[in-house]
């Protein structure tokens, strides 16, 4: 009887999965070619962002990483028993409705979010809640593939002001006289030499130098690094939340390197004659410094988080609570002291 029920359940699951696979294939055609009431094409939109938007250059790695994350956890997944979770069906319907709404409004971002919601709903419905928890990280990792709108105004511009302000403070602490004009780092005016601000050197923290390109790529790397090297959700979250400050620190090191290079060797050598379109080799090399600083920071924080701090603190408290060992054998006792 139990075997018959399991067989019926497997057949029902297979049929349902086949129907969903066919639905997904039809939606994929819609996503790829924009067939419908509008020129709504999620596939072409995201592909153009990955190829033309330098902030989303890491997008090509997301899908292979998604399947690799599932493959490396295959032993645990194969040992689990699929169970139908009806709570996922409303979520799947909501995802399909969101896709339709995005189609009607021609808002591709809604369509991309609907894909992730449909994946979550399908997994929960067909495989069950336990499977969804096991696949939570690979599914959440797909969000890194989505180009979020308005990043230039919401993230890039504040980062430009932050990086230029912090860079000026550090340069002044190093004894280099500079002034901040907008997002530009200029040499300080020198009245004795009759030099205006920026006469010796000038470095502008443009959008590419804001750190937005490295920010999202390093957040993706930080998520993978935390997933594979740390145990416990709180440790992984701490390391992941440290990646934005680490990206800022790495970009700060890059801007300082470019500024000092401009002072020492000139603007053409350090930045290039046209920094935005044809940066110099020194400018390109400085970009790797962002990842070197950030990755070293990740490894350091990961090493600290992996330590058994309970045992370390326990040994430290235990050793500090005892006075230096003394032998009490033969020690004379003072009767008057014992009275107190």
Secondary structure as UniProt FT lines:
FT   HELIX           2..33
FT   HELIX           42..52
FT   HELIX           54..59
FT   HELIX           60..72
FT   HELIX           74..78
FT   HELIX           87..105
FT   HELIX           108..127
FT   HELIX           129..134
FT   HELIX           136..141
FT   HELIX           142..145
FT   TURN            149..150
FT   HELIX           152..156
FT   HELIX           157..173
FT   TURN            174..175
FT   STRAND          178..181
FT   TURN            182..183
FT   STRAND          184..187
FT   TURN            191..194
FT   TURN            197..198
FT   STRAND          202..204
FT   HELIX           207..210
FT   HELIX           212..229
FT   HELIX           233..265
FT   HELIX           267..270
FT   TURN            275..277
FT   HELIX           281..306
FT   HELIX           309..321
FT   TURN            329..330
FT   HELIX           335..339
//
